[in-house]
Amino acid sequence: MRIGRMAPLLTGGVAAALVATLAPTQASAAEPRQRAEQQKPAWHRCDRSLPTAFQCATIKVPLDYSRPDGKTVKLAISRMKTGVPGKKRGALLFNPGGPGGEGLDMPVMMKEMLPKNVREQYDLVGFDPRGVGRSSPVTCGLTAKEQNSERPYKAGTFSQDVKWARTVADKCRAKNGDTLPYITTRNTARDMDVIRAVLGEKKISYLGYSYGTYLGAVYAQMFPGRTDRFVLDSSVDPARVWRGMIQIWAEGTEPAFTRWTKWAAQRHRTYKLGDTPAKVRKSFWDLIARADRTPIDDGGQKLDGDDIRAALRAQFFSPESATESVVQLKKAAAGHRVSHLLATPDGRPEPRRFAAAAQPPADNGSAVFWTVVCGDTAAWSRDPEQYRRDAVRDKAKYPLYGDFASNITPCAFWNEPSEPATTVDNKVGLLTVQNQWDSQTPLASGLGMHRALKGSRMVYVKGGEGHGVYSGDPRACADRAVNAYLNNGKLPAQDVTCKPSGRQGAGVKQRILPAPQHTPAPPRF
């Protein structure tokens, strides 16, 4: 679920509005809340390897906003101030996705992507969400094997899957007992509002990718009066949070797989996978069956059919990438030596480590992912047999990935959420952006967000591939629409349909699987 991973202080009437939202009842709570809102960040250069203008600071926010005088957590924030004060409109905050994605260095990356007339209007602001990276990072002490969540359903191994899910939940609870209930999207949205106030802004603007779209939508629901120009790129469907968003990977892959069979059949002379979609489909499933009988050697790592199904799921959204991978796998199955399938990123900005920064725990991404998706909502069955039934059903319905998507997760054994999930249903005016062929937030998901945000407009890239649309390409129709909105604040009069640009359509190209000694990448939207 890659692009994987994604609040200032208040005064006067603004603070009063926060009181209503956070629902503290004691008048005495106002003083500690105001102290948090009035803290002055000690800005300093983030890293010697990055521009001097890129500044970092650490602020403190309540762990539990209903007890603002209780325990606090650190929040790492960053900024690049606009050099044109007379043109400044406010602050533009970023989130790269996740849950668990680090966003502290996004101002540096986004400055390279945003046009001058947009950069001049905003201080560019990044942050690591609570529990992530430099913001009081959580760990569950998970081993590399325990971080691997790609688990196909099999009757003979289901008891092992249940044991894995219970172990992850137990380890997370043991490591973070008093913190775990408060690493949620709602609290991260509250943190964003603290960032807004700390920066002295009445409103905040925002660009969020993938999970960051849900975070942005929750903020708009909780703080509609402080929501300025919001762009949600590659959206989570708030009605499917969160089990439904994992299951949608299976649902969305089937039409992508069908499209791939047509694409490959039209190029049979080049790839030799079959001259009809049915023959291409048979070539793939024959490869899966062969790998199940005799695992394929991928540079010393043995890949069975389940490994291939999991690894190629996202690639089917980019037919060329998937076709090349299948051809290479067929060659390897026939005994030919082939190199690893290396690839380009999927379009979303990826964080770069600071040279001098202390590294977060190795399982931080996985720990935050499960903490948020399990802690955001009570819509997870507590009955392991429900997951078994769903996995059996969806393996038949969505053969490529259905059993993976519906199998049991640690959320089956998680504590009850600390508060209800957010119902996103408002008329705040903002912009959503969506590729047609997106592997992590498929089109149905993007349309779900658009429906929930009744004041939104959608920029739809018909034929667009890959997860993450906005790339800073001035030639791209979608990027021009985003830039215009951030520049003048005017939403399109109606939804916009674009064609993909040269940069869009690269798709998700990843090597088949990480080498065995590598830590598995955490699941990520």
N, C-alpha and C positions, 0 to 999 in steps of 0.2 A: 504494500500500500504506500508506494512512494509517491513522491512527487513525482512519516513518517513519519515528521512531527510533525491546528497552533491556533500606568494608572496614577494620575496626579491627585493633588490635594484640593480640598474644598473649603470655601468660606461662606459665611452668611447663608443666603437662601439656598445655595447649592448644597451646603452641608445638610440643610433641613430636608432636601429632597432625598439625600442619601439615607437619612434616618428612616424615612418611610419605606424605602426599598429594602433596607437591611433588617428592618423590624426590631431593633432593640427597644426595650420598653422603659428602661430606667433613665431618668434625666441625667444621672451621674455618668452615663456612658458617653455623654457628649464630649467631656474633657479629654479622655484618652483618644477619642476619635479625631478631635481637632488637633491634638498633638501630632498624630500621624499625618494629618493633612498639611500641617505647617512645617514639616521637616524640610531642611534646606540641603539638597544633595551636594556632596563634595565632589565636583566634577574633576576628572583628571584624564590624561591621555590613556587610551585603552591599551595600546600595545605599540612597542617600538617598530614593529613591522607594518603598522598601519598608519594612515595619515594623522598628522598632529591634530587636525580639526575633529577627529573622531574621538569623542569624549565618553567616559564611562562613570558610573556612580552606583552606589548601593543604597537603597532605601529599605525601610521596614514596614511591613503591612501586617494586619491582624491575621493570625492563623484561622481564627473563627470570628467572622464579622459580627456575629451576634454577641460576642464577648470582646469588644475592641480593647479592653484593658487587660486582656489575658496574653497568652503566648504570641510572639510575633515570628515571622519568617523573613528572611532576606530576599530582596528582589533586585536583580542586576538589571540596570537600564543603561541605554546608550543614546547618543544623539550626534547629529551633524547639523549645526545651525545654519540657516540660510545666511548668505552674505549680503542680502539685499533687504534690510529691515523695513524699508518703506513699502515693499511689495509683500511682506509677510502676511499670510492669512492665519496660520496656526501651526499645529503639529500634525505630522502624518506618521502614524504608528503602523508597524508591520508584524505579521506572524507567518512563518514558513510552513506550518502544518504540523502534523503529529497524530495524536497527542504525544509530546515528548521532543518536538523539534526545538532546537536552540535558535533564538532570533536575535541575539545580542549584536551580531555583526551585520545585520541586514541593512542598516543605513549605508554602509560602504558599498554593498552590492547594488542596492537600489539606486544609489546616486548615479551609477554607471548606466542604468536603464531608463531613468526618468528624463524627459526633455527639460531643457533649461527653463522654460516658462512655468513648469510645474515645480522644479527644484527651488526656484526663487520665492515661491509662496509658502514653503513649509520648512520647519525644522524636521529633519528625518529622524525618527525615534524607533529604537529596537529594544527588546527585552527578552530575557529568558523567563518563560512562565514559571510560576511557583512549582518547585520540585524538580526543575529542569536545569541542567548545566551549572551555572554559577548562582542560581536562585535556590539556596537551601536544597541541594539535590537529594532526591530519595534513592534508595537502593533496597532491593529485596534480597540481595545476596544470591542472585540466580546464577547458576552455572551456564555455560554456553549451550549445553543440551537443553536445559530448562527454558532458555530463551527462545528455542525453536518452537513456534506455534503452528507450523504447517503440518497438520496431523490429519491424514486421510482416515475416514471411518473404515474399520474392519472389525467384524464380530470378534475375532480372536485377539485383537489388541485394544478393544474398547476399555477394558478394565485398567490397562496401563494409561490410557488417555485420562481416565477419571482420576487416577492416582496423581498424574502430572498436574492436572488442573487444581486438585486439592493442595498439592505441595506448594505450588506457586502462591496460591491464596494464603496458605498458612505462613509461608516465609515472609510475604509482604506484610502481613498483620504483625508478625513477631518483630520485624525490623522497624515498623512505623506505626505502632498501635495508636498513639494519640494524634498523629499527623494525618494518617491515611484518609479519614473521612472528609478532610478539607482540601484535598488536591482534586478540585473539580472545576468544570468549565464555568459554573456560576461564580465561584470565588476568583478565578482568573479574570473574569469580566469585571468584577469589583476591583481587582488590582489595577486593571486598565484605567478605571475611573480615578483611582488614586494617582496613577501616573499623570493623567490629564490635569488633575488639580495641582500636583507638585510642579508641573511645568507652567502653571499660571494660565491655563487655557479654559475658556468657558465650554468649548466643545472640542472633540477630537475627530480627526479624519483617519482613515484606516484602509490598508490593503492586506487582505488575508488570503492565503492559499489553502485549499483542501480543509483539514480540520480547522484551520484559521477562519474559514467561512462560517462554521458553526459558532465559533467563539465570537465572531463579529455580529452574527445574528442574535446571539444571546445578549450581547452588550446592547444592541439596538432595542431589544425587548425590555431589558431592565432599565436602560437609561435613554429613552427615545429623545428627550430634550437636549442631550449632550452629544448626539450622533450627528456629525457633520457629513463629509463626503466619504462614503464607505464603498469599497470595491471588494466583492466576494468572488474569488477566482477558483473555479472547479469545486462546486458546492456539495456539501453534505446535505442530505435530506433530513431536516430536523424531526420529521415524523418517524424516521427509521433508527433513531439513536437508541442503542448502539448495535444491538445484535443484527438488526435489519440492514445496517450499513456493511457489516461483514458478509452477510448473506447476499447482498446485492452484487458482490464480486462474482458470484456464480451466475446469478441471473443475467448480469450484463455481459458476461463473457460469451454466452451461447450465440447471440447475434454477431458478435465480433468473429467468432470461430467460423460461422457460416459465411460471412463476408470473406474471410481468409481463404476458404476452400474455393470460392469463385475466382479470387485474385490469382491463386496459385494455378488453377486449371487453365486460366487464360495465358499462362506463361509456362505451359508444360514443356515446350521445346527447350527452355532454359533450365528448369529445375527438375523435370522428370518425376513429378509427384502424382501425375494423373491428368488426363485431358478433360475430365469432368469434375464438378464439385464432389460427386459421390465417390469417385476414385481417389481424390485427394483426401477426403475424410477417411477412407479405408486405409490409405497409406499411413496416416497418422496413427490410427488405432492399431494397425498391425505393428507399428514401431513400439507402441506402448506395451502390447502383448509380448513382443520379443524382449523388451527390456525387463519385463517381469520374469521371464524365463531365464534370461542371461543378462544381468545388469551391464550397462554400457560404461566403458572406462573413459572418464573425462579427466585426463591428466592425473590419474592415480585415485580418483574418487569414483566409486561405483554408483551409477544412477539407474534406479528401477523406474517402472512406469509411473509410480506416484511422484517420484522426484521430478520427472519430466513434466507431468501435468501441472504441478505446482509452479515450476520455474517458467514454463511457457505461457501460463495464464495471461499475464499482462502483455506479453509480446504479441498475442493474437490481435491486439488492438492496432498494431502496426504490421500489416501483412508482409511487407518486404522483410522486416526483421524476423518475424516468425518463420517465414519460408527458409531464409538462410540458416536459421537454427535447426529446423527439421532436417534440412539437407545434410548439415554437418553431423547431426546425430545419427542419421542413416549411414553415413560413411563410417563413423566410429563403430556402429553396431556391426558393420561388415568387416571390421578389423583394421581399417585405415587409421593412421595417426592424424589427429586433427588438433589444432590449437584451441585454446579456450575462446569462448565467444565473448569478446569484450565489447563494450558499448558506451554510448553517450548518455548523459543524464536525461531525465524525462521532462525537463522544461522548468521545474520549480527551482528557485534559488536554494542552494545547499550551504549550510554553515561552514565556515572555515575556522579551524582552531586558532586561538591566539597563541603566539609563540611562548609567552611567559605565563600562560594560564594554567592553573592546576586542572588536571583532567577530572571530569565527573566520574562516578563509579561506572564500571564497564557495563552494568546492566541498567543504567539510568534510563535509556530510551524505552526498554521493555517495561521497566518498573512503572514509569509514568503512564505508558500506554494503558496497562491494565488498571492502574489506579484510577484513571479518569473514566475509561469506558465502563468499568464496573461500578464506580462510585457516582457517576452522573445520574443513573436511572435504576429503578427497581424492576425494569422490564426484562429481567433475566430469570429463566426458570431455575428453581432450586432442585429439580428432579432430574438426575442423570439420565433416566430412561426417556425423558422428553427429547434430549439431545440425540439419543440413539435413534428414536423414531424419525426425527427430523432429518438426520443424516442419511438414513436409508431412503427416505422419500426423495430427498434432493439429489442423491446420487443418481437416481433413475430419471429425475426431471432435468437436471443440469449435469450431464455426465462428466464434463471436463473438471469441474471444481465443486460441485454441490456438496459432496461429503466433507470436503475440507471446511467449507463455509458454515456448515450447520453442526459440526462436531462440538463437543463440550469445550468450554473455556474456563479459566479461573473464576469468572464471574458467577458461576454456579455455586461457589463456596465463599463469596464475598460477604462482608457485613452489609446490612441495609444502608442505603444512602442517608446522608445527614439531612437532606431536604429534597423535596420533589424536583423532578426534572422540569426544565423550562419549556413551556408551550410557546413556540414561536408563531405568532399570529398578529402582525401589526401592519401599519400603513406607512412606515418610515420610508422615505424615498432614498433608494440606494441602487447600485449597479451590480448585477451578477454577470459573470463571464463563463462560458462553457464550450468545450470542444465536444463534437459529436462522438468521437471515439476515445473516451477517457477510461482508463483501466481501473482507477481507484475510486473515482466518483463518477460512475457512468451517467449517461445523459438523463436517465430516469431520476437519478439523485439530484442533478442540477435543476430539473424541472420541478421537483418537490420543493426545493428551497424557494424557487421563483413563485410558486403558488402560495407558500406560507407568508412571504413578504409581499403583501398586496400592493405596496407602493413602489415595488422594484421594477426595473427594466432589465431585460436580458440581452446580452450580446452573444449570439449563438454562432459558433464557427462550424458551418456545415462541411463535413469532410475532415475537420481538424482532428489530429491524432495527438495523443500524449496527455499527460496529467500536468496541468498548469498552462494557461494560455498566455498571460502577459509576459513578454520577454524583452521589451524595450526595442522592438523592431518598428521604426517609424513608417515602414511600408505596409505593415499589417493593419487590416481594417479594424480588428478587435483592439489592437494597441492604440490606434488613433482614437477610438471611441473612449477608451479608458483615460487617455491623456486629456481629451477635451472635457470630460466630466470633472477630472481633478483640477483642471485649469479654470473652468468657469462655473462649475457646480450645477450645470443644467443637464438633467437626464434627457435621453432621446425621447421624442414624442411618442414613440412606440418601440417595441422590441426590434432589434437589429439582427439581420442574418448576414454573416460574412463568409468569404471564402478563405481557406487557409493560406498563409503566407509561406515564404521559403523556410522560415524557422519553425513554423508550426507544421506538424506532420512528421517530425522526426521520431515520435513515438518513444516508448519505453524500451530501451535496448540494454539489457543487462547480460552479464555472463551467466551461463546456465545455473550454476550454484557457486556459492563461495567455497574456497578451498577449505578442507576439513579443519585446519587449524584456526580459521577465522571465526570470530564471534558472529553468530547469525544476526542479520539486521533485524531490528525490532519491527513488528507490524506497524504500519503507518498510513495515515490518510494524507 
